[in-house]
Amino acid sequence: RQLVLTAIGILAAAAVFCVRTELLEKAATPLLVTAGVLLLLVLVPGIGHVVNGSRRWLRVAGLNLQVSEVARVMVLVFVASYAVRREQALRETFGGLLKPLALLGVFCVVLLAAPDFGAATVLFATGFGVLFLAGAQLRWVLTMVLGAGGAMALLVLSAPYRMRRITGFIDPWRD
């Protein structure tokens, strides 16, 4: 089963690699909306599938699909599209950086409702990276990274299971 899923993943990756960037730019907003709908569907009891206390999966054709994996890519396509469309504002104004970060924040809140702290962290960090590489000023990015890092630390400290996961990662042989 894993081999079949790996083959499907490789074929899907090859197909996506062939998609022209102009098409991705045109599809950025519908992809963003689709990501939002999928993430909200997961939270609906009876639609979202619960595993180990987290509601992160949808059953599709007999398989469990972790929606956050697909949604992260869709959101990042939109962020990259924003960086291309609003390059000057992103490079020159704090508001140009704040708008996509606010969008990332909204999606992170929805991911945290699942709860999926790991996906939220990866989405936010990757989004920061895309915006920085697109030309956002280093001082604004660093300021926002420090703020986001503080918020993430508070989230870890606010939930004992998150703290156990972090400490288990640091010292896996202790338990």
N, C-alpha and C positions, 0 to 999 in steps of 0.2 A: 504494500500500500504506500509506504514512504517513497519507494522508487518511482511509482506512478505519479505521485504528487510532485516529486522533484522534477520529473520530465515535463509535467504540465507547467510548473513554475519556470523552467528554462524556456519552453516554447512561448509562454506569456511574456517573459522578459525580452526575448528576441522580437516578438511582435511589437511591443511598446518601443523598443529601440528604433524601429523603422518608422515610427510616427514623426512627422515633421513638426518642428517647434512652432511653426505658424498655426498649425491645427491645435496644438496644446494651448497656445495663447488664446485662441478663439473659444476653446472649451473650458477655460479656467473658471469662469463664474458658474457655469452649470456643474462642473466638478466640485466646486466649493459647496454649492447647495446640496448636491448629492451626498457629500461627506457629512454635512450637518444632519440631513435626514437619516442617514444610516446610523450615526451616533445617537440620535434621539430614539430611533426605533429599538435599539439595543436596550434602552432604559424602560421600555414598555413591557410590563409583566405579560407573559404569554407569548411575546414575540422574541424578546431577548432571552438567551439561554444562559442559565446560571451554572457556573462551575467553580467550586471551592469558594463560594460566597461572593463571587464577582459576576456581574452581568455584563459580559464583554463579547458574547458570541451570538451569531445568527445561524440558524440551520438552513443551509442551502444545498439542495440536491443530496441530502443525506450526509453532508459534511458540515462541520462546524467552521464558520468563517469568523475570524477575529477582526471585527470591523475597524478597530483602531489602526491596524496595519494598512488597510486600504485607504482609510480616511486621511492618515498622515501624509501619504503621497499626494492625494488630491489637494489638501490644504497647501502643501509646499509648492505644488504647481501654480496655485493661485498667487502665493507670495512671490514666486519667481516672476510671474506675469506682472504683478504690481511693480516689482523692482524695475522691469523693463519699461512699463508704461509711465511710471512716475520717477524716473531716474533722477531728474533734476531736483525735485522736491526731496527725494530720499537723501541726496548728497548734500543739500544746502540747508534744510530746515529740520528742526526737531520733530515737528508735526508729521513730516514725511516718513519718519521712522516710527512715530507713535501709532499711526493708523494701523499698519500691519501687525505691530506688537499687540495692540488691543484686540485685533481679530484672533491672533494666536492665543491670547489670554482667554477669550470666550471659548475657543475649542478646548483649551486645557481644562477649564472649569467643567465642561461637559464630560471630558475624559475622567476627571477626578470624581464625578458623580457615579461612575461605573463600579467601583473605583479602579482607576488604572494610572497610578502615579508614574510608573515607568514610561508609558506611552506619552503622557503629558510632558514629562521632562525631556524626552527625546525630541518631541515635536518642537518645544520651545527652544531647545539648544540648536537644533538644525535650522529652525527659522531665523534665529539670531545669526547663525553662520551665513545663511543665504543673504541676509540683509547687509551684513558686514562686507561680504565679498562683492555685493552689488554697489558698494560705495558709501554706505552710511558712515558718518564721521566716528572715528575711534572713541572720542571722549563721550559721545552720546551712547554708543554701544556699551562701553565699559560701565557707565553709570547705570544703564538698564540691566546689565548682567549682574552687577552687584545687588541691585534691588531684587531681581528675580531669584538670585542665589539665596538671599535672605528669606524671601517668601517660601522657597523650596525647603530651606532648613526648618522654618516654622511648621510647614506641613509634615515633615518627617517627625519632628518633636511632638506634634499634636496627636499622632496615632502610634500607639505602642507597637502594632504589627509592622509598621514601616521602620521603626527604630530597630526592631529585631532583625528585619531583612538586611538593613545596612550593617549592623554589627555582625550578623552571620556572614555577610560578604567579606568583611574585613578579616574575621577570624573564623573560617569555616570548620576548623578542627575542634573548636571549643564545645560545640554541641554534638 
